[in-house]
Amino acid sequence: MLRITRTVLSQQEIVLHLHGRLSGLWVELLRRIADSVLDEKQVLTIDLTNVCFADCEGITVLMSLLDRGARDVNAPLFVAEQIRKCKDAGRRQANDGAPVLGGER
């Protein structure tokens, strides 16, 4: 289960506080909520302090949101490391043109 708490800091800045597991159906819920903020050209910060698990789909959505300009804060070490590994694997794949599975060759 994932609880998403929306905090309005100003007319142009929103923080989404995530609590729980970023997986399954909850990933799509986060994507829809975050997309609506970004589509309105607001500054989006995603607070990951209380995320206890993120599956591959969750990490993929987080990376997509970060690529669109969202900021992540307070990511637990395991989430930050997953994001870093996925970004590194994407860079290697872009440079080589060869698929990278699981971040390893």
VENJO-V916128 format. One line per field, one symbol per residue. burial: I if it has 16 or more other ideal C-beta (glycine too) atoms within 10 Angstrom, else O. A space follows every 50 residues. Layout:
burial: ???
This chain:
burial: OIOIOOOOOOOOOIIIIIIOIIIOOIIOOIIOOIOOIIOOOIOIIIIIOO IOOIOOOIIOIIIOIOOOOIOIOOIOOOIOOIIOOIOOIOOOOOOOOOOI OOOOO
